[in-house]
Amino acid sequence: MHSDHVHRMPTTDRHAGHGRNAVPWAAAVQATLHCLTGCAIGEVLGMVIGTSLGLSTWATVALAVALAFVFGYALTMRGVLRAGLTFRRALRVALAADTVSIAVMELVDNAVLVGVPGAMEAGVGSAFFWLSLAAALAVAFVVTLPVNRWLMGRGLGHAVVHAHH
């Protein structure tokens, strides 16, 4: 399952990190995939609900973003709750670990999706809708990956979760 993956702490590499903790790209990919999982669940659910109900583009985007944050935080909390943290502490860890990553991912994927002419209007029965959504999430992953690596190298973002596993 998603939360059972192995976390690796950043390693110090003075050359790659210019004197700071350089995070291996594999660790950043893992953290970004974690973010993508929660974001994609919420994003897809929000887009399907909003599009199916005929909500406006912006109402659909707002719903998708809200659900992406809920599912993103929930996935992180699930793992740290298993590690024995109280609900309140787990929520604080999730907020610290995921807020920037989810925000970047959601900003990018929704900008791409809204920017594809006709994607939002295509409807959930259209391959064009699904391909556009998949492409938007892929672009968001690529943009968020270096952000997560940078955050983790400074002990922020997903690196906060490492202390609790």
C-alpha positions as CSV (number, residue, x, y, z in Angstrom):
1,M,0.0,0.0,0.0
2,H,1.0,3.6,-0.5
3,S,2.0,4.5,3.0
4,D,4.1,1.4,3.5
5,H,6.9,2.6,1.2
6,V,10.4,3.0,2.6
7,H,11.6,6.5,3.5
8,R,15.2,7.5,3.0
9,M,16.7,10.4,4.8
10,P,18.6,13.0,2.8
11,T,22.3,12.4,2.5
12,T,24.9,15.0,2.8
13,D,26.7,15.6,-0.5
14,R,28.7,18.8,-0.5
15,H,29.1,18.9,-4.3
16,A,25.5,18.3,-5.3
17,G,23.9,20.4,-2.6
18,H,26.3,23.3,-2.5
19,G,27.0,22.8,1.2
20,R,23.5,21.8,2.1
21,N,21.9,18.4,2.5
22,A,21.3,17.1,-1.0
23,V,18.3,14.9,-1.3
24,P,18.7,11.9,-3.8
25,W,16.3,12.3,-6.7
26,A,14.8,8.9,-5.9
27,A,13.7,10.2,-2.5
28,A,12.2,13.3,-4.1
29,V,10.4,11.2,-6.7
30,Q,9.0,9.0,-3.9
31,A,7.8,12.1,-2.0
32,T,6.3,13.6,-5.1
33,L,4.5,10.3,-6.0
34,H,3.1,10.4,-2.5
35,C,1.8,13.9,-3.1
36,L,0.5,12.9,-6.6
37,T,-1.4,10.0,-5.2
38,G,-3.4,12.1,-2.8
39,C,-3.8,15.0,-5.3
40,A,-4.9,12.7,-8.0
41,I,-7.5,11.0,-5.9
42,G,-9.0,14.3,-4.9
43,E,-8.5,15.9,-8.3
44,V,-10.2,13.1,-10.2
45,L,-13.0,12.9,-7.7
46,G,-13.6,16.6,-7.7
47,M,-13.5,16.8,-11.5
48,V,-15.9,13.9,-11.9
49,I,-18.3,15.3,-9.4
50,G,-18.1,18.9,-10.7
51,T,-18.3,18.0,-14.3
52,S,-21.1,15.5,-13.8
53,L,-23.2,18.0,-11.9
54,G,-22.6,20.7,-14.5
55,L,-20.8,23.0,-12.0
56,S,-18.9,25.9,-13.5
57,T,-15.3,25.5,-14.3
58,W,-14.2,27.4,-11.2
59,A,-16.6,25.6,-8.9
60,T,-15.3,22.3,-10.2
61,V,-11.7,23.4,-9.8
62,A,-12.4,24.6,-6.2
63,L,-14.0,21.3,-5.4
64,A,-11.1,19.3,-6.9
65,V,-8.5,21.4,-5.1
66,A,-10.3,21.0,-1.7
67,L,-10.5,17.3,-2.2
68,A,-6.9,17.0,-3.3
69,F,-5.8,18.7,0.0
70,V,-8.2,16.4,2.0
71,F,-6.9,13.2,0.4
72,G,-3.3,14.4,0.4
73,Y,-3.3,15.2,4.1
74,A,-5.3,12.0,4.8
75,L,-2.6,9.8,3.2
76,T,0.2,11.4,5.2
77,M,-1.8,11.2,8.4
78,R,-2.6,7.5,7.8
79,G,1.1,6.7,7.9
80,V,2.1,8.9,10.9
81,L,-1.0,7.7,12.9
82,R,0.3,4.1,12.3
83,A,3.6,5.3,13.8
84,G,1.8,6.2,17.0
85,L,1.2,10.0,16.8
86,T,-2.0,11.5,18.1
87,F,-4.5,12.8,15.6
88,R,-3.6,16.4,16.4
89,R,0.1,15.8,16.0
90,A,-0.4,13.8,12.9
91,L,-2.5,16.7,11.4
92,R,0.3,19.1,12.2
93,V,2.9,16.8,10.5
94,A,0.7,16.5,7.5
95,L,0.2,20.2,7.2
96,A,3.9,20.8,7.5
97,A,4.8,18.0,5.2
98,D,2.4,18.5,2.3
99,T,0.9,22.0,2.1
100,V,3.5,23.5,-0.3
101,S,3.7,20.3,-2.4
102,I,0.0,20.0,-2.8
103,A,-0.4,23.7,-3.5
104,V,2.2,23.6,-6.3
105,M,0.8,20.4,-7.7
106,E,-2.8,21.8,-7.7
107,L,-1.9,25.1,-9.1
108,V,0.0,23.5,-12.0
109,D,-2.4,20.7,-12.8
110,N,-5.5,22.9,-12.7
111,A,-3.8,25.6,-14.8
112,V,-2.9,23.0,-17.4
113,L,-6.4,21.4,-17.4
114,V,-8.2,24.8,-17.6
115,G,-5.8,25.9,-20.3
116,V,-6.6,23.0,-22.6
117,P,-9.4,24.3,-24.8
118,G,-12.5,22.2,-24.4
119,A,-11.1,19.8,-21.7
120,M,-13.4,20.8,-18.9
121,E,-16.4,20.9,-21.2
122,A,-15.7,17.5,-22.8
123,G,-17.3,15.5,-19.9
124,V,-16.3,12.4,-18.0
125,G,-17.4,10.2,-20.9
126,S,-14.8,11.7,-23.2
127,A,-11.3,10.3,-23.7
128,F,-10.2,13.9,-24.3
129,F,-11.2,14.8,-20.7
130,W,-9.3,11.9,-19.2
131,L,-6.2,12.4,-21.4
132,S,-6.2,16.1,-20.5
133,L,-6.5,15.4,-16.8
134,A,-3.7,12.8,-17.0
135,A,-1.5,15.1,-18.9
136,A,-2.2,17.9,-16.4
137,L,-1.2,15.6,-13.5
138,A,1.9,14.5,-15.3
139,V,3.0,18.1,-15.9
140,A,2.3,18.9,-12.2
141,F,4.5,16.0,-11.1
142,V,7.4,17.3,-13.2
143,V,7.1,20.8,-11.9
144,T,6.6,19.7,-8.2
145,L,9.5,17.2,-8.2
146,P,12.3,19.8,-7.9
147,V,10.2,21.8,-5.4
148,N,10.0,18.8,-3.2
149,R,13.7,18.0,-3.6
150,W,14.5,21.6,-2.6
151,L,12.2,21.5,0.4
152,M,13.5,18.1,1.6
153,G,17.1,19.3,1.3
154,R,16.2,22.0,3.9
155,G,14.4,19.6,6.2
156,L,11.0,20.9,5.1
157,G,8.1,19.4,3.2
158,H,8.0,15.6,3.1
159,A,11.2,15.5,5.1
160,V,9.1,16.3,8.2
161,V,7.4,12.9,7.8
162,H,10.7,11.0,7.9
163,A,11.2,11.6,11.7
164,H,7.9,9.8,12.4
165,H,8.5,6.6,10.5
